[in-house]
Amino acid sequence: RSKPLKEIRLGLAKKAFVSNLDPETERVFGEAIRKISESGVTIVEAEMDESFGELLRKAFNIVYYETPRSIESYLKQYVPGATFADLAERVVDEDVSLLFKSFLKDSNGVTDEMYEEAINVHRPALIGLYREYFKQHSVDALVFPTTVVPASKIEEKNTLVLRGENVSMFSTYVRNSDSGASAGLPGISIPVGLTCQGLPVGLELDGLPDEDERVLSVAMAIEGLFGKLPPPPLPVAEC
């Protein structure tokens, strides 16, 4: 059941999640936030703790360590004979291919000891930081753009241009989803508008661990403000 809009409080941490956005993503997201606010939802602008970035970097070692092992286990069960090495060789994107191949060597440099520390120290600390943020600001969820850039062209395989600078495609697209994945947060993305090219922009809502129903109730209410978006035009329009 959707939560009444006037009872919803959303945290907006601009430095962590809303900085250096693609101009069109910034425009659409800004318009969405204004619409949400005008509906009666309370938007609480508050930054994450200063330790957020460092904790996230250390907790992300979990991803480096578990990814090859989890995929190898999946392949063994469902694709007999296939290996993680086979998969790494077939990845088209150069960024992801290099990352996967680094897993083959040494889990990207993450040792057993580093993994245990990430699981037992850094991840709990990151979750604790989220819990403190939610408690201090009495919010139901964090709100931010799902990705900092809209969909790129197929021929842009490894890098893309963000505000005049060539940046890694992979790290740019996962930038805002890293923290929720590392902390194990429930999250949902809602399409809230289109760029001038007709490409969709998503708005992410992340909650605390084991509060999936709360996130869904908030998402149901927010989704109702935007309705169904039309599909992107083909060929994609020019701005």
N, C-alpha and C positions, 0 to 999 in steps of 0.2 A: 504493500500500500504506500502511495506517495506521501511524503511529509508535507504539511502545509508550507507554502513558500515563505510566509511571514515568520515561521519558526526556524528557518534554516539560517545557519551562520557558516560562511565559507572563508577560509584563510587564504590570503593572497601574498605569497612571498616573492616579491618581484625580483630581487637580486639573484635568488637561486633558480627561478624558473621562467622569468619573463624578460630577462635581459638579452640583448643582441638577437632579437627576432628578425626573421624575414619581414620586410615592411608590410606586405599584404597579410601575413599571419598576425602581425601586430595590430593592424587595422581591424580585421575581422574579430580577433579575440577581444580587443578593446570595446567594440560595439556589442559583443555578446555580454561582457561584464556589465556594461551600462544597462542593457536590457534586463539582465538578471536582477540588478540592483533596483531598477524601477518597478520590478514585480513585487518588491517587498523583502527580498532576501538581503540579509546583512553581509556586506563584504568587509572583512577585517584585514586591513593591510598591515602585515607584521612579518618581519624577516626571520629566517631560521637562525639558530644559534651559530656563532662564529666557527664552532668546531664541525659544522655540518659537512663541509667539503672534504676535510681530512678523514672524518669517520667514513664517509661514503667511499673514498678512495681505498681505504683499508678493507672495508666490508666487501668491496667488489672482487676481492681475491677469491671469494666463494664462487663467483661466476667462472673465473678463470680455472679454478680447480675442478669444479663439478661438471662443467660443460662436456669435456671430452669423455669423462667417465659415464655420464648419463646417456649420451648419444651412443657410446659403445655398447652399453647395456641394452638400449632400445634396439639397436641393429641386431644384436645377438639373438634377441627374442623374436623380432618380427621380420628381419631380413637376413636369414642365415647365409653366412659366407661373406657378407659385406662388412667392411671395417670403417672406423673413423678416418683412417688414412685415405680410403677410397673416396669418402665423402669430401674430405678436404681438397682432394685433387680436382673435384668436379664443381667446386664453388666458383661462380663466374666473377663476382665482385672481388676486386683485388684486395681491398681493405679486409674483407671477411676471410678471404683465402689466406692472406698472410697471418691473420689472427689464428685461424684454425691450424695452420701449419706450425705455428709457435706452440700450440697445445701439444702437438706430437712430440716436441722435444722435451719440455719440462713444465707443462701447464702454465706457460708464459712466465716462468720463474717463480711460481708459487709453490713453496715446499709444504710438506705435511705439517710442519710446525706453524707456518704462516696461515695455513687453512684452519687449523685448530684454534689459533688465536682469533681469526676472523669470526669463526662460529661462536666461540665462547666469550669473546670480549667485545670486538668491534660491532658486530651485528646487534647484540643486546643493547649496546650503548647508542647505536643509531635509532633503534626502536624506542629507547628511553627518551631520546631527544624529540622524536615525534610525539610521544605521549605527553611530554611536558609542554610542547607547543599547543597541542589540542586542549590541554587542561588550562593553560595560562590564558588562552584567547577564547575558550569556550566555543570551539568550532566543530562542525559536523564532518567537514572534509576540507582538504586542500584543493584549490582550483588553479589550473594552469594550462597552457597550450599543450596538447598531446605531443606534437612535434614542433620544433622551432621554425621549420620550413615546410611548405607544401610539397606534394609529389614532384620529383624531379623527372627530367627527360630520360628515356631509356638509354640513350647514348652516353649519359653522364654516369659512368660506372664506378668511379673511385672518389672523385671530388666533385664539389658543387661550389657555386659562388654565393656567399652570404655577405651582403652589404659590401660588395667589391673585393672580398677576400676569398681565395681558394681554400676550402676547408675539407676535412675528411668527411665523406658522405656517411659512413657507418657511425662514427662517434657523434656526428651532428644529429642524426635521426634518433639515436637512443639517449641523447643527453637528458631529456626530462623524464624518461622512464627508468633510468638506471637506479635511482634511489628507491623507488617503490619495489623494484625487483629484488634489490639487495636486502631490503628490510622485510620483505614478505607482506607487503600491504595489499589490501583489496583495492582495485582501481577499475574505472570504467571510462570509456571515451565516448563523447556525444558529438555528433556533427552539428556545428552551430552557424555555419555560413560558408560562402564561396569567395575565393579570390577573384580578382578581375579577369583571370583566365578561366574561371569557372571550376577551379579545383577546391575540394572540400577542406575545411579547417576543423580540427577536433578540439574539444574542451575536455580535459581530464579531471576526474574527481578521484582523489585518493583518501582512504580512511585508515583507521587503525587496524592492527591484526585482529581477526575474528569478529570484525564489525561489518561483514559483507552486507547484511540486511539493511543496515543503516545507510551505507553507501548507495545501495540500490533504491531505497526510498527517496533519497535526495535526488538521485539521477532521474527517477521517474518524474519528479516534479519539475526539474530543470528541462528535461527533454520536451515536456509539453509546451514550453515557451517558444520552441523553434520549429516544431513540426517536421515534415519530411522534406529534405532538400532534393532538388532536381539532380539528375546524373550529370557529370561533366560533359561538356560538348565535345564532339569529335568532328574535325580536329579541334584541339584545344584553342580557345580564343586568344587573341593577343591583347595585351593591356593598352 
